[in-house]
Amino acid sequence: MLSPLDRFRVADWSDQARMLEDEPDVAQAVQEWLGPDAFNELRALDGGGRHLSAGKSNLIVVPGVMGSILHSEGLGGVWWVDMLRARDQLNKLGLEPDGLTDAEPGAAVEACGIDITYVPLRAAIAHSGDFGGTRQFPYDWRKPLAA
């Protein structure tokens, strides 16, 4: 079972906004993770959850390399790349020479969410008035785009 913070990390943007509004345990976990200043900045950017998930979704955001969060029950849950804390674990994310298969048996790594650093982009899109809501499209950045 995922922790409140990991549930937030892997949620779609509209669900993240709802979780911060409706689930105090998630809001508290996110605030402890980010610290009060960054948490308040996040809440200011998302307009209290009112505009980042509003309207019909008509824009898909595909993150850059390492912008997607990876998940693997076989490797212990949610992976986000924190180079200071995870650098000795990165080789567990390796692929076979075909570039498509996990090298670690039973890893079953898959993309599951987009990093929180994309919140300012979401806010800018929402404030522009030119688009409805946005949908995230996480992908496994370890593999070729064609995969």
C-alpha positions in Angstrom: 0.0 0.0 0.0 1.3 3.4 -0.9 2.0 6.1 1.6 -0.1 9.4 1.4 2.9 11.1 -0.1 3.5 8.4 -2.7 -0.3 8.4 -3.6 0.0 12.1 -4.2 3.2 11.7 -6.3 1.7 9.2 -8.7 -1.8 10.8 -9.0 -2.9 12.7 -12.1 -3.0 16.5 -11.7 -6.7 16.8 -11.1 -6.5 14.1 -8.5 -3.5 15.9 -6.8 -5.5 19.1 -6.5 -8.5 17.2 -5.1 -6.2 15.3 -2.6 -4.7 18.5 -1.3 -8.2 19.8 -0.7 -10.0 16.8 0.6 -7.4 14.5 2.2 -5.7 16.1 5.2 -3.2 13.2 5.6 -2.0 13.8 2.0 -1.8 17.6 2.5 0.2 17.1 5.7 2.6 14.6 4.0 3.2 16.9 1.1 3.8 19.9 3.4 6.3 17.9 5.4 8.0 16.8 2.2 8.2 20.2 0.6 8.4 22.4 3.8 5.9 25.2 4.6 7.2 27.8 2.1 7.3 25.5 -0.9 3.9 24.0 0.1 2.4 27.4 0.3 3.9 28.2 -3.1 2.3 25.0 -4.5 -1.1 25.9 -3.1 -0.8 29.4 -4.6 0.1 28.0 -8.0 -2.8 25.5 -8.0 -5.3 28.1 -6.9 -6.5 25.9 -4.1 -7.2 23.2 -6.6 -9.8 25.4 -8.4 -8.2 25.9 -11.8 -5.5 23.3 -12.5 -8.1 20.6 -13.1 -10.9 22.8 -14.4 -12.5 22.4 -17.8 -12.3 19.8 -20.5 -8.8 18.4 -20.9 -7.4 19.5 -24.3 -3.7 19.7 -23.7 -1.4 16.7 -23.0 1.9 17.3 -21.2 4.7 14.9 -21.8 7.6 15.5 -19.4 11.3 15.6 -20.3 13.8 13.0 -19.5 13.5 11.9 -15.8 10.3 14.0 -15.5 8.2 10.9 -15.1 8.0 9.1 -11.8 8.6 5.3 -12.0 7.0 2.7 -9.9 8.0 -0.9 -9.2 6.6 -3.2 -6.6 9.6 -5.5 -7.3 12.1 -2.8 -6.4 10.2 -1.4 -3.4 7.6 1.0 -4.6 7.7 4.5 -6.1 10.9 5.8 -7.7 11.7 9.4 -8.2 15.2 10.4 -9.1 16.8 12.1 -6.1 20.4 12.0 -7.1 21.6 12.5 -3.5 19.6 9.7 -2.0 19.1 7.3 -4.9 22.5 7.3 -6.7 23.5 3.9 -5.3 20.2 2.5 -6.4 20.0 3.7 -10.0 21.7 0.6 -11.5 18.6 -1.3 -10.4 16.7 0.6 -13.0 18.9 -0.8 -15.8 17.6 -2.4 -18.9 18.6 -5.4 -20.9 20.7 -4.8 -24.1 17.4 -4.7 -26.1 16.6 -1.4 -24.3 13.0 -2.6 -23.6 13.2 -5.2 -20.8 14.1 -4.6 -17.1 17.5 -6.1 -16.3 16.5 -6.7 -12.7 14.3 -9.9 -12.6 10.8 -9.1 -11.3 11.3 -5.4 -11.3 8.3 -4.5 -13.6 9.1 -0.8 -13.6 6.5 1.4 -15.2 5.9 5.2 -15.4 3.1 6.3 -13.1 3.1 10.1 -12.6 4.9 13.3 -13.4 7.3 15.2 -11.1 5.9 18.0 -9.1 8.3 20.5 -10.7 5.7 20.7 -13.6 3.2 22.6 -11.3 4.4 26.1 -12.6 3.8 25.0 -16.2 0.3 23.7 -15.2 -0.4 27.0 -13.6 0.8 29.0 -16.6 -1.4 26.9 -18.9 -4.4 27.3 -16.6 -4.0 31.0 -16.3 -3.6 31.6 -20.0 -7.3 31.0 -20.7 -6.3 29.4 -24.0 -6.7 25.8 -22.9 -9.0 23.7 -20.8 -7.6 21.2 -18.4 -4.3 19.4 -18.9 -3.7 15.7 -18.8 -0.3 14.2 -17.9 1.3 11.5 -20.0 4.1 9.9 -18.0 6.5 7.7 -19.9 9.4 5.4 -19.0 12.3 7.7 -19.8 14.7 4.7 -19.7 13.3 3.3 -22.9 13.4 4.6 -26.5 10.5 7.0 -27.4 9.2 4.4 -29.9 8.5 2.0 -27.0 
